[in-house]
Amino acid sequence: MADANAPQDPFEMFRRLWGPLGVPVPGMAMPSLDPQEIDKRIQDLRSVEAWLSMNLNMLRAGIQGLEMQKAGLAGIQQAMQQAMNMGMPQDKKP
């Protein structure tokens, strides 16, 4: 049984998703000829660009932090391995 609230138009979901951003879905709407509307869309897209840049920078910082953590753990493991090797008595051959 189909959901009564489901949109009949398969592209309706995309229109609702992109509509608040002021980004026309290709082939779905006429481009605006109003300079004020174009300026508003430019401002909206620059806001989205700034938000994405901030998230990209946070992602890069997270990756760098994990890489440093991995390097630190590798260093600790190597130091522990060396300490264990030095602490164990060497077998003397007769």
Secondary structure, 3 states (H helix, E strand, C coil): CCCCCCCCCCCHHHHHHHHHHCCCCCCCCCCCCCHHHHHHHHHHHHHHHHHHHHHHHHHHHHHHHHHHHHHHHHHHHHHHHHHHHHHCCCCCCC
